[in-house]
Amino acid sequence: MIDNDILRIVARFLIPLIMLFGLYIQFHGEYSPGGGFQAGVVFAAGWILFALIYGLDAALRVVPERAMYILMVAGVMLYCAVGVAGVMLGGHFLDFYPLLPGEHAAQQFGIITVEFGIGVTVATVVMLFFTLFARRKSQWEAAEVEDDQP
Amino acid sequence: MIVAIAIVRAKDLFAAAMLFAIYSLLSAALFAVLDAGDVALTEAAVGAGISTILVLAVLAMARRQERPKKGHNLLALAVVVVTGAALIYATLDMPEFGAPDNPPQVHVGPYYVEQSYPDMGVPNMVAAVLASYRSIDTLGEGFVILVAGLAVYALLATPPRRRKKRRDHGQEESS
């Protein structure tokens, strides 16, 4: 779809805004509606728009498939690491108070970190979904699988 | 409601996918009207955005029209009518909408509303409840997402086999 000027220019204008909005609801989630889940989805939506306009190969050069697998596990691991860090510092699992001196600072640090972990996981999983589904079509054509019905 | 009926009636799967997106967007607007900003954002992003894109990606591989079905499934109709009647009967027992003595308003809700800001200084109560009070639940949700990703990977990562030959074989058998 890169040949269509309107699509390309509108997308070039929109993609940075979508990604910026994703980061905004990621890191501003304690003050306004938002959080890791929404931010991850919005960020991935920006990437998917890029993939729709410039093709999947170009998008996979930006975020390689291997990075998706690593990051989607890393997000959950970050969440668990915050939980274990609470245990290490003398609290319960996922207890944020021991992390930093000052109750509010500790809670906010914990919330932002776990939301970031969730955001990373959600964004990469959605990207991975899109990659796998979109690639299936070309794989079918390569393997000469015919549609069951005309 | 009208959109939901239109989805069921639509034979064109592409139109049905688009109607689903409209349905999600309308529910997002409803949540926004009810001042549930977080839920509205999620519904708009996930329901109207990503699911529609994924459905369209699948539709690129499937046929566009629904397979026509003959006759009516009376058993399904009976099940739907009985379940719907039971649900409507159950709503008669529900407390009045928004009444101050409803169970959600008197259980742990007031504690969160009053204490979440003094406890952690986070203005958005939803984020406070999700990430701190109910942290383990959210961890579980994260694992659900991860497992979903792994499941799709397991199903789709292997290249498809050639299915052409097998179908020829089946035709020979039937002829």
HADDOCK unambig.tbl for C-alpha pairs under 7 A between the chains (distance, minus, plus):
assign (segid A and resid 29 and name CA) (segid B and resid 127 and name CA) 6.76 0.50 0.50
assign (segid A and resid 30 and name CA) (segid B and resid 122 and name CA) 5.63 0.50 0.50
assign (segid A and resid 30 and name CA) (segid B and resid 123 and name CA) 6.18 0.50 0.50
assign (segid A and resid 30 and name CA) (segid B and resid 124 and name CA) 4.95 0.50 0.50
assign (segid A and resid 30 and name CA) (segid B and resid 127 and name CA) 5.74 0.50 0.50
assign (segid A and resid 31 and name CA) (segid B and resid 122 and name CA) 6.73 0.50 0.50
assign (segid A and resid 31 and name CA) (segid B and resid 123 and name CA) 5.27 0.50 0.50
assign (segid A and resid 31 and name CA) (segid B and resid 124 and name CA) 5.07 0.50 0.50
assign (segid A and resid 32 and name CA) (segid B and resid 124 and name CA) 5.95 0.50 0.50
assign (segid A and resid 33 and name CA) (segid B and resid 37 and name CA) 5.39 0.50 0.50
assign (segid A and resid 33 and name CA) (segid B and resid 38 and name CA) 4.75 0.50 0.50
assign (segid A and resid 33 and name CA) (segid B and resid 124 and name CA) 6.89 0.50 0.50
assign (segid A and resid 34 and name CA) (segid B and resid 38 and name CA) 5.54 0.50 0.50
assign (segid A and resid 35 and name CA) (segid B and resid 127 and name CA) 6.71 0.50 0.50
assign (segid A and resid 38 and name CA) (segid B and resid 41 and name CA) 6.71 0.50 0.50
assign (segid A and resid 38 and name CA) (segid B and resid 42 and name CA) 5.37 0.50 0.50
assign (segid A and resid 38 and name CA) (segid B and resid 45 and name CA) 6.67 0.50 0.50
assign (segid A and resid 41 and name CA) (segid B and resid 45 and name CA) 6.43 0.50 0.50
assign (segid A and resid 41 and name CA) (segid B and resid 46 and name CA) 6.62 0.50 0.50
assign (segid A and resid 42 and name CA) (segid B and resid 45 and name CA) 6.29 0.50 0.50
assign (segid A and resid 45 and name CA) (segid B and resid 50 and name CA) 6.84 0.50 0.50
assign (segid A and resid 72 and name CA) (segid B and resid 146 and name CA) 6.70 0.50 0.50
assign (segid A and resid 76 and name CA) (segid B and resid 142 and name CA) 6.25 0.50 0.50
assign (segid A and resid 76 and name CA) (segid B and resid 143 and name CA) 6.81 0.50 0.50
assign (segid A and resid 79 and name CA) (segid B and resid 139 and name CA) 6.92 0.50 0.50
assign (segid A and resid 94 and name CA) (segid B and resid 135 and name CA) 6.60 0.50 0.50
assign (segid A and resid 103 and name CA) (segid B and resid 120 and name CA) 6.51 0.50 0.50
assign (segid A and resid 104 and name CA) (segid B and resid 119 and name CA) 6.89 0.50 0.50
assign (segid A and resid 104 and name CA) (segid B and resid 120 and name CA) 4.39 0.50 0.50
assign (segid A and resid 104 and name CA) (segid B and resid 121 and name CA) 5.46 0.50 0.50
assign (segid A and resid 107 and name CA) (segid B and resid 120 and name CA) 5.41 0.50 0.50
assign (segid A and resid 108 and name CA) (segid B and resid 120 and name CA) 6.68 0.50 0.50
assign (segid A and resid 108 and name CA) (segid B and resid 122 and name CA) 6.98 0.50 0.50
assign (segid A and resid 111 and name CA) (segid B and resid 131 and name CA) 5.39 0.50 0.50
assign (segid A and resid 111 and name CA) (segid B and resid 132 and name CA) 6.37 0.50 0.50
assign (segid A and resid 114 and name CA) (segid B and resid 131 and name CA) 6.97 0.50 0.50
assign (segid A and resid 118 and name CA) (segid B and resid 142 and name CA) 5.96 0.50 0.50
assign (segid A and resid 121 and name CA) (segid B and resid 146 and name CA) 6.93 0.50 0.50
assign (segid A and resid 122 and name CA) (segid B and resid 145 and name CA) 6.63 0.50 0.50
assign (segid A and resid 125 and name CA) (segid B and resid 146 and name CA) 6.95 0.50 0.50
assign (segid A and resid 125 and name CA) (segid B and resid 149 and name CA) 5.35 0.50 0.50
assign (segid A and resid 129 and name CA) (segid B and resid 149 and name CA) 6.91 0.50 0.50
assign (segid A and resid 129 and name CA) (segid B and resid 152 and name CA) 6.90 0.50 0.50
assign (segid A and resid 130 and name CA) (segid B and resid 54 and name CA) 6.52 0.50 0.50
assign (segid A and resid 132 and name CA) (segid B and resid 156 and name CA) 6.29 0.50 0.50
assign (segid A and resid 132 and name CA) (segid B and resid 157 and name CA) 6.77 0.50 0.50
assign (segid A and resid 133 and name CA) (segid B and resid 57 and name CA) 6.17 0.50 0.50
assign (segid A and resid 133 and name CA) (segid B and resid 58 and name CA) 6.66 0.50 0.50
assign (segid A and resid 134 and name CA) (segid B and resid 57 and name CA) 6.03 0.50 0.50
assign (segid A and resid 137 and name CA) (segid B and resid 61 and name CA) 6.01 0.50 0.50
assign (segid A and resid 139 and name CA) (segid B and resid 159 and name CA) 6.45 0.50 0.50
assign (segid A and resid 139 and name CA) (segid B and resid 160 and name CA) 6.81 0.50 0.50
assign (segid A and resid 140 and name CA) (segid B and resid 160 and name CA) 6.52 0.50 0.50
assign (segid A and resid 143 and name CA) (segid B and resid 160 and name CA) 6.61 0.50 0.50
assign (segid A and resid 143 and name CA) (segid B and resid 161 and name CA) 6.60 0.50 0.50
assign (segid A and resid 143 and name CA) (segid B and resid 162 and name CA) 5.51 0.50 0.50
assign (segid A and resid 144 and name CA) (segid B and resid 162 and name CA) 6.39 0.50 0.50
assign (segid A and resid 145 and name CA) (segid B and resid 162 and name CA) 5.76 0.50 0.50
assign (segid A and resid 145 and name CA) (segid B and resid 163 and name CA) 5.53 0.50 0.50
assign (segid A and resid 145 and name CA) (segid B and resid 164 and name CA) 5.94 0.50 0.50
assign (segid A and resid 146 and name CA) (segid B and resid 164 and name CA) 6.56 0.50 0.50
